[in-house]
Amino acid sequence: MIAKNIYNTVWKVVHSNPNLRVSSLGEPIKVSDPVLIEHCATSQLLASDKIAYGNDYGVEYEVSACSHTTNNKT
């Protein structure tokens, strides 16, 4: 544990539609709205590989701060 603030631990919730991200800043989020979780220091999105892992609490997915991309899409 570190007593000082570290920017590497800051995340923000952004709208999934890039055209609405700026206009939706500071607005409440509806439960039904799809969102993205972005790491503030690197601008990488939280991603999941969608491989189910069983543990004592049930089935979970592994997540990482790595944007998955394809050849024609980011």
N, C-alpha and C positions, 0 to 999 in steps of 0.2 A: 504494500500500500504506500502510495506517495501522497504527501500532504498538499502539494501544490497542484494547480490546475494544469491539465495537459490537453492540448487541442486534438491529439490523436484519439481521444475517447468521445468526441462530439459527433453526433449523427443528426440528420434532419429528415423530416418526412416531406416529400414533394409529390406533386400531382403526377400521375402516370402519363398524362397528355402534355408533351413539351410546349404546346401552344398556350396552355392554361397555367403553367408553373408560376410565371411572374404575377399574373393577376390574382392568383389564389393564395399568395403569401400572407400569412397572418389570419386567414379565414378558417372557420371551424371545418372539420372534416366529417362528412357523413359516413355512417357505418358502411353503406353500400359502395362508396367511392374506392376504386383501386388506387393504391399509393405505391411509391417507391421509397426505400430507405437509403439515403446517400451519406457516405462518410465525408465529413466536412473538410478534412485535411487533404484527401486525395481525390475527391469527387467520384469515387468508385461506388457502384450500387451494391447493396446486399443481394447476394444471389444464392440459389439453391440448386443442387444437382438432381433433386427429386428422386433420390435413392433412399428408400425407407430403411431406417436403423431401429431395431428393437432394443429397448432398455427397460429398466424397472418401472418407468412411468408410462410406457406404451410405445407407440411408433413415432419417431421423430425424423426430420430431414436435416442433413448437414448443410450449414450455410457458410458462405465465405464472402469477403469483401473483394470480389473480383467480377468485373462485368463480362458476361459471356457474349461473344460477338460471332457473327457469321461473316462471310466474305462481302455481302452486300448490305448488311445492316449492323447498327451498333446498338 
